[in-house]
Amino acid sequence: MAKIIFITGGARSGKSRLAESIAHNFGAPLCYIATGHAGDTEMAERIAAHRARRGDIWRTAEEPLELARTITIHDGQYSAILVDCVTLWITNLLLLHNDPGLVLKEVRDLANLFPGLKTHLILVSNEVGMGIVPENALARTFRDLAGEVNEILAEAADEVHVVFSGIPLRLK
């Protein structure tokens, strides 16, 4: 039975490094599903840095929208699949559909896949609800949506970790 691991924390807290370390413990081959895309130079540099850090042991699949389908396609072919990150995925969905309810449906559909997976799955997501209340409606909608998404995925996961300042803490 596949283990589902959910990792959250703030930006640049060390979430991805922890996720990669956990994935390495499952052994090769490993699959990295990237939900972001290089819309500008700064994002392209971030993506390049992530790829360089991961090295050749990883196969990368880029999928900004159809995450459940992509996981299903790669299930059974790898020792572990790492999704980085859920937050970018829900951003992409919210901007495309402008409907938080539709995004939550996609997240629930993803969580419903977990019991049938053959491959260990590691999900990385940002914790965005620990700051000030955003000034504009879209940002408030996103903050609330991200919180709900994290709750759904954390509840469905076998393990949950939070990372603060590079220090991981296992919550579940």
C-alpha positions as CSV (number, residue, x, y, z in Angstrom):
1,M,0.0,0.0,0.0
2,A,1.3,3.4,-0.9
3,K,2.1,6.0,1.7
4,I,0.7,9.5,1.3
5,I,2.9,12.2,2.8
6,F,1.8,15.9,3.0
7,I,4.4,18.6,3.7
8,T,3.5,22.2,4.4
9,G,5.2,25.3,5.7
10,G,6.0,28.9,4.6
11,A,7.8,30.0,1.5
12,R,11.5,29.0,1.5
13,S,11.1,27.0,4.7
14,G,12.8,23.9,3.4
15,K,9.6,22.0,2.3
16,S,11.0,20.8,-1.0
17,R,14.3,19.7,0.4
18,L,12.5,17.6,3.1
19,A,10.2,16.1,0.4
20,E,13.1,15.2,-1.8
21,S,14.9,13.6,1.2
22,I,11.9,11.5,2.0
23,A,11.5,10.5,-1.6
24,H,15.1,9.4,-1.8
25,N,14.5,7.1,1.1
26,F,12.0,5.1,-1.1
27,G,14.8,4.6,-3.7
28,A,14.9,5.1,-7.5
29,P,13.2,5.7,-9.8
30,L,11.5,8.9,-8.7
31,C,9.0,11.1,-10.4
32,Y,8.7,14.9,-9.8
33,I,5.4,16.5,-10.9
34,A,6.0,20.2,-11.2
35,T,2.8,22.3,-11.2
36,G,4.5,25.6,-11.8
37,H,5.5,27.0,-15.2
38,A,8.1,29.6,-16.2
39,G,6.0,32.6,-16.8
40,D,8.9,35.0,-16.3
41,T,12.7,35.0,-15.9
42,E,12.6,34.8,-12.1
43,M,10.4,31.7,-12.1
44,A,12.5,30.1,-14.8
45,E,15.5,30.5,-12.6
46,R,13.7,28.9,-9.6
47,I,12.7,26.0,-11.8
48,A,16.3,25.6,-13.1
49,A,17.6,25.6,-9.5
50,H,15.1,23.0,-8.4
51,R,16.1,20.7,-11.3
52,A,19.8,21.1,-10.7
53,R,19.3,20.2,-7.0
54,R,17.3,17.1,-7.8
55,G,19.8,15.6,-10.3
56,D,19.4,12.8,-12.8
57,I,17.6,10.3,-10.5
58,W,14.3,12.2,-11.1
59,R,12.0,12.1,-14.1
60,T,10.1,15.4,-14.3
61,A,6.5,15.8,-15.5
62,E,5.2,19.3,-15.8
63,E,1.5,19.6,-15.2
64,P,-0.1,22.8,-14.1
65,L,-3.8,21.7,-14.1
66,E,-4.6,18.0,-14.5
67,L,-2.7,16.7,-11.4
68,A,-5.0,13.7,-10.6
69,R,-4.7,12.5,-14.2
70,T,-0.9,12.9,-14.2
71,I,-0.5,11.0,-10.9
72,T,-2.7,8.2,-12.2
73,I,-0.6,8.0,-15.4
74,H,2.6,7.7,-13.4
75,D,1.3,5.5,-10.6
76,G,3.1,2.1,-10.5
77,Q,6.1,3.2,-12.5
78,Y,8.1,4.8,-9.7
79,S,9.1,4.3,-6.1
80,A,7.7,7.7,-5.2
81,I,6.0,10.6,-6.8
82,L,6.6,14.1,-5.5
83,V,4.2,16.9,-6.3
84,D,5.6,20.4,-5.9
85,C,3.5,22.2,-5.3
86,V,-0.2,22.0,-4.5
87,T,-0.3,25.8,-3.9
88,L,0.7,26.5,-7.5
89,W,-1.7,23.9,-8.8
90,I,-4.7,25.5,-7.0
91,T,-3.5,28.9,-8.1
92,N,-3.6,27.7,-11.7
93,L,-7.1,26.2,-11.2
94,L,-8.5,29.3,-9.5
95,L,-7.2,31.7,-12.1
96,L,-8.5,29.4,-14.9
97,H,-12.0,28.8,-13.5
98,N,-12.5,31.6,-11.0
99,D,-14.5,29.2,-8.9
100,P,-13.2,28.0,-5.5
101,G,-15.9,25.3,-5.4
102,L,-14.6,23.8,-8.6
103,V,-11.0,23.8,-7.2
104,L,-12.2,22.1,-4.0
105,K,-13.9,19.4,-6.1
106,E,-10.6,18.8,-8.0
107,V,-8.8,18.5,-4.6
108,R,-11.4,16.1,-3.2
109,D,-11.1,14.0,-6.4
110,L,-7.3,13.9,-5.9
111,A,-7.7,12.8,-2.3
112,N,-10.1,10.1,-3.4
113,L,-7.3,8.6,-5.5
114,F,-5.0,8.0,-2.5
115,P,-6.3,4.7,-1.2
116,G,-5.9,3.1,-4.7
117,L,-2.3,4.3,-5.4
118,K,0.5,1.8,-5.8
119,T,3.3,4.5,-5.6
120,H,4.2,6.5,-2.5
121,L,3.0,10.1,-3.0
122,I,4.6,13.2,-1.4
123,L,2.6,16.5,-1.7
124,V,4.2,19.9,-0.9
125,S,2.0,22.8,-0.2
126,N,2.5,26.3,1.2
127,E,0.9,27.4,4.5
128,V,-0.4,30.9,3.6
129,G,-2.9,31.5,6.5
130,M,-0.5,32.6,9.2
131,G,-0.1,36.2,8.0
132,I,-2.2,39.3,7.9
133,V,-5.7,39.3,6.3
134,P,-5.1,40.2,2.7
135,E,-6.4,43.6,1.4
136,N,-8.1,42.4,-1.7
137,A,-10.9,39.9,-2.4
138,L,-8.9,37.5,-4.7
139,A,-6.1,37.2,-2.2
140,R,-8.6,36.5,0.7
141,T,-10.3,33.9,-1.5
142,F,-7.0,32.3,-2.3
143,R,-5.9,32.3,1.4
144,D,-9.1,30.7,2.5
145,L,-9.1,28.2,-0.4
146,A,-5.5,27.2,0.4
147,G,-6.4,26.6,4.0
148,E,-9.3,24.3,3.0
149,V,-7.2,22.5,0.5
150,N,-4.4,21.8,3.1
151,E,-7.0,20.5,5.5
152,I,-8.5,18.1,3.0
153,L,-5.1,16.8,1.9
154,A,-3.7,16.6,5.5
155,E,-6.7,14.6,6.7
156,A,-6.3,12.2,3.8
157,A,-2.6,11.7,4.2
158,D,-0.8,9.1,6.3
159,E,1.9,11.5,7.4
160,V,1.8,15.3,7.8
161,H,4.9,17.4,8.3
162,V,5.3,21.2,8.7
163,V,8.6,22.9,8.2
164,F,9.6,26.1,10.0
165,S,13.0,27.8,9.2
166,G,14.4,24.5,7.8
167,I,13.3,22.5,10.8
168,P,10.7,19.8,10.1
169,L,8.1,18.8,12.6
170,R,6.0,15.7,12.1
171,L,2.3,16.4,13.0
172,K,0.7,13.1,12.0
